[in-house]
Amino acid sequence: MALRDILSRILSTVLVSGALLTHADAGSLAPLRQERASPHPRLQEGINTRAPFAFIRYCVASPQACRVSGRETMEWTPNVRDLVTEINRSVNRSIRPVNDKGGDIWQANVAAGDCEEFALTKRERLLKMGLPASALRMAVATTASGEGHAVLVVSTPSGDFVLDNRLDRILLWHQTDLTFLKIASSEDPRLWHRLA
């Protein structure tokens, strides 16, 4: 075989391989481009983990608050945003903050309580306003100072928004100073997942 034929075959192989590689790379990068284009990343759920025992006791005492609903997210419309913001603000002002001293008991609609009571009260009020239970998820985190903290997370296609008793503003999870540890499942609030 002549040197020219060998070089021609090598060149053809390189060109075909390059075209296939370029096509494969473009296809494999398309999902990455979509993820980067997403304006607000969602919390990344991992393996199942134990729910806080105090939350399980709360579900036993208030089974209607721990019911399961079908939709995992809800649209973040201006009306929903305004409702969530108003509930967050009003609950933050209506409960006197105190630390649990006699044990960790989670309950809603109290005159005084800690972060869990704020979050559960917000969740119950939003449920009464018709928001889907599976989009209103309790989460456990640590603050920048390392203190344990509980918040309510509202799951939407636009991102996961945090209702925190320390702030009247509603922030996306990655805009907060929190390190998220685990979150209630959207399928059943009594089941929880670790967060990456």
N, C-alpha and C positions, 0 to 999 in steps of 0.2 A: 504494500500500500504506500502510495506516495506521501511525502511529508505534507504536501498541501491538503490531501484528503484527511489526514489525521488531524491537522489543525482546524480544518473546516468542521469536523465532527465534534471536536472539543469545544469550539466556539458555539456550535448549535446547542450542545448540552448545557453549557454555561448560560446561554440566553434563555433557554426553556426553564432551567432550574431557577434562574433569577426571576423570571416572570411568575412562576408558581410560588416562589417564596414571597415575592411582593404581594401577590394576591392573598396568600395565607396570612401574611402579617397584617394586611389591611383588615381582613375579616376578624382576626383575633384581637386587634386593637379597637375595633368598633365598640364593643361593650365598655372598654376602659374609657374611651372618649365620652360615651354616654354618662358613665358614672361621674367623670370630672365635670361634665356639663350640668349635672344635677345641682341645683342651687343650694340644697341643704341636705347633707348626708344624714341617714337614719342611724339610730343606735344599732350596733351589731350584736345580735343575740347569739349566745353560745349554747353550751350544754345545759340540761336541766339541773336545777339546784333546789335546795330546801327553801320553802317560803319562811319568812320570819314567823316564829311560833305565835307571837302576839297577833299577827295578821290572821292566822288560821282561827284563833279564838274569836277574833272579830267576825269572821265569816260565819262561824257557828252561831254567834249571838245575833247577827244581822244577815241572814241568808239572802234576802232580797238585794242587798248591796253587793253580793258576790255572784250574782247570776251571770250567765254566759249570753252573749249576743253575737250575731253573725258577722257584722262588718268589723274589720281590723283597723280601719282608718276612717276618718271623716274629712270632708272637704273643708279647707281653711278659708271659708268665705269671710267677707267683712262682718257679717252678722254674727257668725260663730266666734270670730276673733274678739269682737266687742263684748259678747256674752261671757266668754272665758276670762277676759281681762277684768270685767266688772265683778264676777264671782271671786276671782283671785284677790282683788283689792278689798272687797267687802268682808271676806273671811279673814284676811290678814288683819283687818281692823276690829273684828268682832270677838276674836279669841285672845285672851290674855296669855302671853307666853310664859310657861313654867316648865321646868325639867321634871321628869318622872322621878319620884323619890321612893315610892313604895312598890316598885316593880314596873315592868314595861307592859302597860295595858293600852291597846289601841282602841279608840272610840271616836265617833263623829258627833258633831253638834253639841259641843261642850262650851262652857264659859271660859275655861282655862285649860291649856294643854301644851304639848310640845309639837315638834314638826309632824309627827304622824297624825295627830288630831287635826291639824290644819289641812293636811293633804286629804284625809278621809272625808272631812266636812266638805271640801271643794268637790270631791268626786260625787258625794251624795247629792249635792245641790245641782251639779251638772246633769246627773242621771235624771233628776226630777224635771229638768228642763228639756228632756228628750234626747240628750246626746247618747250615742251608743256606748254601752259598758265596755266593750272590747277595745275601744279607742281611748279609754280613760284608765291608765295603768299606774299602779303604785310602783315606785322605784326606790331603791336604797343606794346611797352614795356616801362619799366622805367629802368634807369641805376642804378648802386649801389648807386649813390649819389641822386637818386630820380628824376632825370630829365627825361621828356618824350622823347621817342626815337622811330624812325621807322626804320625797316630793311626789307630786302627781305629774305624770307625763301624758300629754295629749298627742296621740299619733295621727298624723295627717300625711297625705302624699307630698306636701310641701316640707315635711320634716317633723321631728319630734320636739314639741314645745314643752317647757318646764314651768310648772306653777310652784313657786317657792315662797314660803312664809317670810323669808328675809327680804323679798323684793315685791313691789307692786307691778313691775314690768314683766311681761311674758318673754322669755328668751328661748332660742333654740338650745338644745342640750349642749352643743359644743361651744356656745357663747358663755356658759356658766363657769364658775370656779370649781365645779363638782367633778369628782372621779366616780363614775357610775360603776356599781358592783353587780347589781342584779335587778330584774324587773319582772313584774307579774306578766304571765302569758296573756296574749290577746284572746286565746281560745278558752282559757279558764283562769280567772284571777287567783285561784288557789294553787296554781302551778307557776313556778318561777323559773327564769333563765339567767345564767351568768351573762355579764356583758363584757365584751372585749375592750 
